[in-house]
Amino acid sequence: MLKINAIIQARMNSSRLPGKVLLPILGKPLLIFLYERLCHSMLLDNIIVATSINKSDDSIYDVCKKNKIKVYRGSEENVLKRVFDTASNYQTDILIEIFADSPFIDSFFLDQFIGYFLKNIDKIDILTNVKKTTFPPGFEIIIYKKKCIEYAEKNTSINDPLREHPSQNILKQQNFLIENIEAPKHLNYPNYYFEIDSKDDYEMINQLTKKCNEEKLDVNIFNLIKILNHNPMIANINKNVRRKWKKFRI
């Protein structure tokens, strides 16, 4: 039986919004909000937080332990090794990379991708939606076989800057079968940003989730898009935030 593990990359030392992974969303730390959403997955075996050994990340470790969340600590800058070691420690066969600053990934959305990956496991090594930005940022999915990160870890120079970005490192490799899924028309909103990189992002997310509560809507990709379509002032709050990841995308 293949073991399918989600690994959440989390650290406190964000340059633009320090401590963002523990900022409150609907009364819960962002990391807990995300973790609880992932717990509804029918296909995940483990959800593990991969944080660093830096003292600044002791608070992440403490929150995980308090909430009985599996956690692994490694290098802050060498994220590739940190994620690889986490995957190895939990005997991972299929790995899903999750970013702690993307709190709205939900189990239904994720399980659809995992199911497709399993159905086509003999044809693909990596399934993603990040090669071209069509889904709203903050709904990135990167699923791959353990051999992909093992290869990247063994063949990437210790000084390579892409050690800080495991998925981008893996996607640049030429010897893996990669499939990218583009968003259907009703989810094709590449200019709606559901990630938290800045104060403007956090303000937008707070107003968005408040609106969800007021309208008694479930927090999912369909309702979030619907709210922004009807409330352009909320969508505009973070539309001009600079996104570092865009240099990797089409």
N, C-alpha and C positions, 0 to 999 in steps of 0.2 A: 504493500500500500504506500503510495507516494505521500510524503509529508509536505503539506502546503503551509508555509509560514509567512505572515506579514511582518515586516520589520520597519518600525517607525523611527526615522532619523530625527533626533531632538537634541538641541543644545540651547543654552541660555545666552551665549555671546553673539547675538545678532548685532551687526554693525548699525543698522538703521532703527531697530526696535528691540533693544535688549530685553530678555525675559519674556518674549512674546508667547512662548509655548505654554506658559502658565498664566497668561492673562485670562480673565473670566469671560466666558461666553454663556449666556443664560444661567449665570450663577455658578458655573463650573469652570475649573481650569481648562484651557483649550485642549490640553493633552488628554484629559479625562473625557471631555466632550467627544473628541475623536475616537478614543479607545472604545467608549460605550457604543458608538455607532458601528464600529467594526465587529463588536462582539455578537451582533445579530447575523453575521455571515454563517451560512450553512456549510461552507466549503473550507474555511480556514481551520487549521489544526492548532496554531499558536499565533499570538500577537505579542511581539517583543519590542520593547523600546531599546534602541541602540543609542546610548549617550556617551559622553566622554569621561575620562578620569579626572578632568580638571575640577578643582574645588568649586568653581562657579556652577557646576552641574550636579553638585550634591543635592540641591533642592529637587531636581528632576528625579534622582535616585530615591530620595525620601518619599516623594509623592507616589512613585511606583510601588515602593514597598508598603506604604500605608494602604494602597488600594489593591494590593495583591496582584500587581502587574509584573510580568516577567521583564527583567531589565538586564542589559549587558553593557559594560563600560570598556571603552577603548580610546584610541587616539582622537583628539579633536580635529586635527587637520587632515590626517590620513583616513578619511571616511571610507574609502574603498576597503582598507584592511579592517576597519571597525565593523562594517557590514558583513564582510566575508567571515570574520571571526564569530560574529553573532550567528550567522547562518550555520556555520560549522558546529558551534556549541549546541545548537538545537536540532542537529541532524536534518537539515533542510534539504528537500529534493526540488521543490519549486518555491521560488522566492518572489514576494510582492513588495516592492519598495514603496513606502508611504512617507510623505513629508509632514512633519508635525505642524507646519504652518499652513496646511491645507485641511481645515477641520471638517469640511462638508462631505468628504468621501463617505459614501454609505454602503451598507452591506449588499443591498439589491443591485446597485450599479456595479460594485466590485464582483459579485458572484456571476453576473452575466459574462464578464471578461474571463474569469477563471474557468467557467463552464466551456466557453469557446476554446480556450487554450487546451483544456483537457481533451476535448473532442478532436483537436487537430495536433495533438502532442507529437505525432510522428512527422509532421510537416513543418513545424516551427520550433525555434529555440526561445524566441523572444516575442511577446505580444505587447503592444503599447499603443498609445494614442498621442505620443509626444513628438513624433518625427515631423509632423505638421500640426500647427495649432488650429484646431477646428472646435473641439470641446472648450468650454470656458476654462481658463487657467484656474487651478485649484481642484480640478477633476482629472489630474494626470494619473494614468495607470501604467505601471511598468511591471510586467510579469516575465520571469525568465527561469530557465533551468539552472541548477547550482553550478553546472560546469562552466557557465558563462562568466560568473564572477570569479570562479577559481582560475580560469584562464587569464582574466584581466589582472587579478592579483599577482600572478606569477610573471606576467609579461609587461607590466607597467613599471617604468623607472620610478625609483623612490622619490625623485624630484619632479615628476610629472604633475603639473597643476590639476590634471583631471583626476588625481587621487582624491580630490575634494568632492568630486561629482561622480559617484559610482555608475549611475545609469547612463550618463553621457559617455563615460569611458567605455562601457560595455556596448553601447549602440554604435560606436565608431569602429568596432572590430569587424573585420571582413569575412570571418569564417563562421558566422552564425546565420541561421535562417530567421529573418525578422519580418513580422507582419505589423503594419500600422493600420489602425482602424480610424476612419474619419467619422465625424459626428453626422448623424442624420439631420435633416433640415431643422427640425424642431429643437435640436440641441446645439446647433451651430452658432455659437455666440462667442467667438474668440476675443471679443473686446469687453466682456464682462469678467471681472477679476474677483474670484472667490478665495484668494490666498491672502495671507497676512505678512507683508514685508515692511509695512510702514504704518505710521500713525493714521494716515488717511485710509489705509486698508482696514485698520481696526475700527475706525469710526464707521466706515461703510458696513462692515460686518455687524456691528452693534445695531445700527439702524435697520438693517435687513432682518436680523433675527427678532428684533422688537416688532417689526411689521408682521412677521410670521405668527408671533404670539397673538397679536391683536386680531388677526384674521383666522386664528385657530387652524393654521395650516401646518402639516408635517414639514420638517426641514429636509427637503430632498431637491435634487437637481431641477425637477420639473417646476416645483413651486417657487424656488429661488429665481429662476429665469422669469417666470410669470410675474413675480413681484417687481423685478427690475424693469420689465417691459412696461409695467403700469406706473412705475415711479422712477422716471429718468433722473430726477434730482439725486436719488440715492446712488444710482449707477455712476453718476458723474463725479462723486466724491473722490474716487481713486483712479479715475480713467487716465490720469497723466503721471502716475507713479512710474518711475524708471524700473524696468524689469531686466535683471542681469541675465536671466535664462534665454532671452530672445536671441542672443548671439548663437545659440545652439539650434534654433528652430528655423523652419521655412515660414 
